[in-house]
Amino acid sequence: MANIRQVVFDLLANDPVLNGLGITADSIFNANDVDTIRVRPFMITAWANTAPGMDRVRQRSLRVWVHDEPSDYRRIDEVLDRVCELLTNQYGVITGDNGRSVLQIEWEGDSDDLSDDVQRTITRNSDYNVVGSAV
């Protein structure tokens, strides 16, 4: 049975458009896996608490960070646009043989242009609300 973390990871890691922009399974990290990352660009998925819903349906916040070498934000914007397209088209997706599913993923906005002094990168992030029984 897949959980929502695995569903999102697989979706992002196996997308040929993201792969062409430099985002692969080797450049996607969980928020707690971050130390000093050497690959560029890279992505961090940060999951927040699960909020109650009705019956088995729950809501969970997801923030997707994209970091790149300092220059311009064009590639970061392209990656975030593709992530938004992929995630917001996930609705009614069954994640396991027990009927658990993602009902929908809503885009909630993007951050300003930022920089990360620890990673020595430029960065932006997008926020999502994930709704379903598998969150």
RASULVEN-V10671 format. One record per residue. SS is DSSP state (h for helix, s for strand, l for the rest). BURIAL is # if it has 24 or more other ideal C-beta (glycine too) atoms within 12 Angstrom, else .. Layout:
ss=SS burial=BURIAL
ss=SS burial=BURIAL
//
This chain:
ss=l burial=.
ss=l burial=.
ss=l burial=.
ss=h burial=#
ss=h burial=#
ss=h burial=#
ss=h burial=#
ss=h burial=#
ss=h burial=#
ss=h burial=.
ss=h burial=#
ss=h burial=#
ss=h burial=#
ss=l burial=.
ss=l burial=#
ss=h burial=.
ss=h burial=.
ss=h burial=#
ss=h burial=.
ss=h burial=.
ss=l burial=#
ss=l burial=#
ss=l burial=#
ss=l burial=.
ss=h burial=.
ss=h burial=.
ss=h burial=#
ss=s burial=#
ss=s burial=#
ss=s burial=.
ss=h burial=.
ss=h burial=.
ss=h burial=.
ss=l burial=.
ss=l burial=.
ss=l burial=.
ss=l burial=#
ss=l burial=.
ss=l burial=.
ss=l burial=#
ss=l burial=#
ss=s burial=#
ss=s burial=#
ss=s burial=#
ss=s burial=#
ss=s burial=#
ss=s burial=#
ss=s burial=.
ss=s burial=.
ss=s burial=.
ss=s burial=.
ss=l burial=.
ss=l burial=.
ss=l burial=.
ss=l burial=.
ss=l burial=.
ss=l burial=.
ss=s burial=#
ss=s burial=#
ss=s burial=#
ss=s burial=#
ss=s burial=#
ss=s burial=#
ss=s burial=#
ss=s burial=#
ss=s burial=#
ss=s burial=#
ss=s burial=#
ss=l burial=.
ss=l burial=.
ss=l burial=.
ss=l burial=.
ss=l burial=#
ss=h burial=.
ss=h burial=#
ss=h burial=#
ss=h burial=#
ss=h burial=.
ss=h burial=#
ss=h burial=#
ss=h burial=#
ss=h burial=#
ss=h burial=#
ss=h burial=#
ss=h burial=.
ss=h burial=#
ss=h burial=#
ss=h burial=.
ss=l burial=.
ss=l burial=#
ss=l burial=.
ss=l burial=.
ss=s burial=#
ss=s burial=.
ss=l burial=#
ss=l burial=.
ss=l burial=.
ss=l burial=.
ss=l burial=.
ss=l burial=#
ss=s burial=#
ss=s burial=#
ss=s burial=#
ss=s burial=.
ss=s burial=#
ss=s burial=#
ss=s burial=#
ss=s burial=.
ss=s burial=.
ss=s burial=#
ss=l burial=.
ss=l burial=.
ss=l burial=.
ss=s burial=.
ss=s burial=.
ss=s burial=#
ss=l burial=.
ss=l burial=.
ss=l burial=#
ss=l burial=.
ss=s burial=#
ss=s burial=#
ss=s burial=#
ss=s burial=#
ss=s burial=#
ss=s burial=#
ss=s burial=#
ss=s burial=#
ss=s burial=#
ss=s burial=#
ss=s burial=#
ss=s burial=#
ss=l burial=#
ss=l burial=#
ss=l burial=#
//
